[in-house]
């Protein structure tokens, strides 16, 4: 049986006007013209055969029929929205996996490998969102996070399960033209030292690991690691980077890694998932796939 129902634009317009008390405010809420809202409401009133709004000097108000209709349709529309969000939001083989992650990890490491995940679970679309500073991991519109752990002592929220993926290995990167001149760790300190704005202490830790005095000065800072890598590729200095971020740049010859100068940090990239989703099969499959990718990277070294 086919139901004779109003269109969704008509219902959205009605709810917006009822909520705001104004056709102009409803138009702003829906990002349409005021005339478009008026026409939708008029068609809805024609469909129902009754006026839904009374015009007054300051705006509009619901008629008794409009109020009755609003009390029934508003929860029904919310239930419909919740049902759609529930289907879209629950990661499964027929849906999406919404991932929030760091831009450089996404572009340099994750995206080049995603076709392999698509082959494993062809029904899942991975939607990548940019990371947020001081994320509390409470956003219901996100299924999981690939997050950089800033400090080895920083605890994860109690509702989050964090799995280490990659990033412990920190390597210095330089322009290929200066690689031959770098024989010892101390040689690096003769060049401009570039750093990420959130991790200037990495140079101190790297120097300590190689029994060197702290650097006297640090040079240019960057808030995106990909830009720091590009700066090295343009011979602007030396930077420290998680090795997983520079594999393609090293293979293509854009940057070089001096041998035997690695520093193993206790930081790194972690997959963070809500403990309430521990039994989610697609999140589990995504975690397993990430770990396989990281293990394959290690074996290739």
matplotlib code that plots the C-alpha trace (Angstrom):
import matplotlib.pyplot as plt

x = [0.0, 1.4, 1.0, -0.1, 2.4, 3.7, 7.2, 10.2, 11.0, 7.4, 7.8, 11.2, 9.9, 6.9, 9.1, 11.5, 8.8, 7.1, 10.4, 11.6, 8.2, 9.4, 9.5, 12.7, 14.4, 13.3, 14.8, 18.2, 18.0, 17.4, 19.8, 17.0, 15.0, 12.1, 9.9, 10.9, 9.8, 6.5, 5.8, 6.6, 4.2, 1.5, 1.7, 1.6, -1.5, -3.1, -2.3, -3.8, -6.7, -6.2, -4.2, -1.2, 0.0, -1.5, 0.3, 0.8, 2.9, 6.0, 6.0, 3.7, 2.2, 0.6, -3.1, -4.8, -4.6, -1.0, -0.2, -1.8, 0.1, 3.4, 3.0, 2.6, 5.0, 8.0, 8.7, 8.0, 10.6, 13.1, 12.5, 13.1, 16.3, 17.5, 16.8, 18.8, 21.7, 21.7, 22.1, 24.7, 26.5, 26.9, 29.9, 29.1, 29.9, 27.1, 27.9, 30.7, 33.6, 34.1, 37.7, 39.2, 43.0, 46.0, 46.4, 50.0, 49.4, 46.3, 48.0, 51.5, 50.6, 46.9, 45.4, 48.1, 47.2, 43.4, 42.8, 43.9, 41.3, 38.7, 39.5, 39.1, 35.8, 34.5, 31.1, 32.7, 33.4, 36.1, 35.3, 38.3, 37.8, 40.5, 41.7, 40.8, 43.1, 42.3, 39.7, 37.6, 36.7, 33.0, 31.8, 29.0, 29.6, 33.0, 33.6, 37.3, 40.4, 44.0, 45.5, 49.1, 49.9, 51.7, 53.2, 54.0, 52.5, 49.2, 46.4, 43.6, 40.0, 38.5, 35.9, 38.5, 40.5, 43.8, 45.9, 49.4, 49.8, 53.0, 55.2, 57.6, 60.5, 61.7, 64.3, 66.2, 65.5, 67.7, 68.0, 69.7, 72.4, 73.8, 73.5, 77.1, 78.3, 76.4, 78.7, 77.7, 74.7, 76.7, 76.9, 73.2, 73.5, 75.5, 72.3, 69.1, 66.9, 63.2, 60.5, 56.8, 55.2, 53.7, 56.9, 60.0, 61.3, 61.9, 65.2, 66.2, 65.2, 67.0, 70.2, 70.0, 69.6, 72.7, 74.7, 74.9, 74.4, 71.0, 71.0, 71.7, 68.8, 66.0, 65.1, 61.8, 58.7, 55.7, 52.2, 51.8, 54.4, 53.8, 55.0, 58.1, 58.9, 58.4, 60.8, 63.4, 62.8, 63.6, 66.9, 65.8, 67.2, 66.9, 63.7, 62.8, 59.8, 58.1, 59.6, 56.1, 55.4, 58.5, 58.6, 57.3, 59.5, 62.6, 61.7, 61.1, 64.4, 62.8, 64.4, 67.1, 67.5, 71.0, 71.8, 71.9, 70.5, 67.1, 65.4, 62.7, 60.1, 57.3, 54.9, 53.2, 49.9, 47.2, 43.8, 41.3, 37.9, 35.0, 35.0, 31.2, 32.1, 34.4, 32.3, 32.0, 33.2, 34.3, 36.2, 37.9, 38.7, 40.0, 42.3, 43.6, 44.3, 46.2, 48.3, 49.1, 50.2, 52.4, 53.9, 54.6, 56.3, 58.6, 59.5, 60.4, 63.1]
y = [0.0, 3.4, 6.1, 9.5, 11.5, 15.0, 15.5, 15.7, 19.3, 20.3, 18.6, 20.1, 23.6, 23.1, 22.0, 24.8, 27.5, 26.0, 25.9, 29.4, 31.2, 32.9, 32.1, 34.1, 32.4, 29.0, 29.9, 30.7, 27.5, 25.4, 27.4, 28.2, 31.2, 32.5, 32.1, 28.5, 27.9, 29.7, 27.5, 24.3, 25.3, 26.3, 22.9, 21.1, 23.1, 22.3, 18.6, 18.6, 20.8, 23.1, 26.1, 25.4, 28.9, 32.2, 35.3, 38.0, 41.2, 39.6, 36.3, 33.3, 30.9, 27.5, 27.1, 24.5, 22.1, 23.0, 22.4, 19.0, 18.1, 19.4, 17.3, 14.2, 14.9, 16.2, 13.0, 10.9, 12.9, 12.6, 8.9, 8.7, 10.8, 8.5, 5.4, 6.8, 7.9, 4.5, 2.6, 5.1, 5.4, 1.7, 0.5, -2.8, -4.5, -2.5, 0.9, 3.4, 3.6, 7.2, 7.8, 10.9, 11.2, 13.4, 14.9, 13.8, 10.2, 10.1, 11.4, 9.8, 6.4, 5.5, 6.6, 4.8, 1.6, 2.0, 0.2, -3.0, -2.5, -1.8, -5.2, -6.9, -5.3, -3.9, -2.9, -0.4, 3.2, 4.8, 8.4, 10.4, 13.4, 15.9, 15.5, 17.9, 19.3, 17.9, 15.5, 13.9, 10.9, 11.4, 12.4, 10.0, 10.9, 9.2, 5.4, 5.5, 7.7, 7.4, 9.6, 10.8, 10.2, 13.4, 12.0, 8.5, 9.5, 10.9, 8.4, 7.5, 8.2, 5.4, 4.7, 4.4, 1.3, 2.4, 0.1, 1.1, 1.0, 2.8, 5.8, 4.8, 4.9, 8.4, 9.1, 12.2, 13.2, 15.3, 16.4, 13.7, 16.2, 16.4, 12.8, 12.0, 14.7, 13.2, 10.5, 10.8, 12.0, 15.1, 16.1, 16.7, 19.6, 21.6, 22.1, 24.1, 21.9, 21.9, 20.7, 20.2, 22.9, 20.2, 18.3, 20.5, 18.2, 15.4, 17.0, 17.0, 13.4, 12.4, 14.2, 12.5, 9.1, 9.7, 11.1, 14.6, 17.9, 19.6, 21.7, 25.4, 26.5, 25.2, 26.8, 26.8, 25.3, 23.7, 22.8, 20.2, 17.4, 17.1, 20.7, 20.0, 17.0, 19.2, 21.8, 19.1, 18.0, 21.6, 21.5, 23.9, 21.8, 18.5, 17.3, 14.4, 12.3, 9.0, 6.7, 5.6, 9.1, 9.3, 5.9, 7.2, 10.3, 8.2, 5.7, 8.5, 10.2, 13.4, 13.0, 10.7, 9.0, 8.9, 5.3, 4.2, 7.4, 6.2, 7.2, 5.0, 7.2, 6.1, 8.2, 7.1, 6.6, 4.7, 3.4, 4.6, 3.0, 3.2, 0.2, 0.1, -0.9, -3.8, -6.3, -4.3, -6.6, -3.9, -1.9, -5.2, -5.9, -2.3, -2.7, -6.0, -4.6, -1.6, -3.9, -6.0, -2.9, -1.8, -5.3, -5.4, -2.0, -3.4, -6.5, -4.4, -2.5]
z = [0.0, -1.0, 1.6, 0.6, 2.6, 2.4, 1.0, 3.3, 2.3, 3.3, 6.7, 7.3, 6.4, 8.8, 11.7, 11.1, 11.1, 14.1, 16.0, 15.1, 14.9, 11.7, 8.0, 7.6, 10.6, 9.2, 5.8, 7.5, 9.5, 6.3, 4.1, 1.6, 0.6, 2.6, -0.5, -0.7, 2.9, 2.3, -0.8, 1.1, 4.0, 1.5, -0.2, 3.1, 4.2, 0.8, 1.3, 4.8, 3.9, 7.0, 7.9, 10.2, 11.1, 12.1, 11.0, 13.6, 13.8, 15.2, 13.2, 13.1, 15.6, 15.3, 14.8, 17.0, 14.1, 13.5, 17.2, 17.1, 13.9, 15.4, 18.5, 16.4, 13.6, 15.6, 17.5, 14.4, 12.4, 15.3, 15.4, 11.6, 12.0, 14.9, 12.8, 9.9, 12.1, 13.8, 10.5, 9.2, 12.5, 13.4, 11.4, 9.7, 6.4, 4.7, 6.2, 6.9, 9.3, 10.5, 11.4, 12.9, 12.4, 12.0, 8.5, 7.9, 9.0, 6.8, 3.7, 4.1, 5.6, 5.8, 2.4, 0.3, 2.1, 2.1, -1.2, 0.6, 3.3, 0.7, -0.9, 2.5, 3.3, 0.1, 1.6, 4.1, 3.3, 5.5, 6.0, 7.3, 9.4, 10.6, 14.2, 17.0, 19.6, 23.0, 21.7, 24.4, 22.3, 23.1, 19.6, 18.6, 15.0, 15.1, 15.2, 16.0, 16.2, 15.1, 17.6, 18.4, 22.0, 23.1, 26.3, 27.6, 30.9, 29.6, 30.5, 28.0, 29.0, 30.9, 28.2, 25.5, 24.4, 22.9, 20.7, 19.6, 15.8, 14.8, 15.4, 18.2, 15.9, 15.4, 12.6, 11.5, 7.9, 5.7, 2.1, 0.0, -1.0, 2.6, 3.5, 2.6, 5.0, 8.0, 9.5, 13.2, 15.2, 16.1, 12.5, 12.4, 14.9, 12.3, 10.3, 11.0, 13.3, 12.3, 14.7, 15.1, 17.3, 19.6, 20.1, 20.4, 23.2, 20.6, 19.8, 23.5, 23.8, 20.6, 21.7, 25.1, 23.5, 21.4, 24.4, 22.9, 24.7, 24.1, 20.9, 21.5, 19.3, 17.3, 14.0, 12.1, 13.7, 11.9, 13.1, 10.3, 10.1, 6.3, 5.9, 7.9, 5.7, 2.6, 4.2, 4.5, 0.9, 0.0, 1.9, 4.7, 7.5, 9.5, 11.1, 13.3, 12.2, 12.9, 10.4, 9.2, 7.9, 5.6, 3.9, 0.5, 0.7, 1.3, -1.5, -3.9, -3.0, -1.7, 1.7, 3.2, 6.6, 8.0, 9.2, 12.8, 14.3, 15.3, 18.6, 20.1, 21.7, 24.0, 22.0, 18.8, 16.9, 18.7, 17.4, 20.0, 20.1, 22.6, 24.9, 24.3, 20.7, 21.7, 19.8, 16.6, 13.8, 11.4, 14.0, 15.0, 11.3, 10.9, 14.0, 12.7, 9.3, 10.8, 12.9, 9.8, 7.9, 10.7, 11.0, 7.3, 7.5, 10.2, 8.1, 5.1, 7.0]

ax = plt.figure().add_subplot(projection="3d")
ax.plot(x, y, z, "-o")
ax.set_aspect("equal")
plt.show()
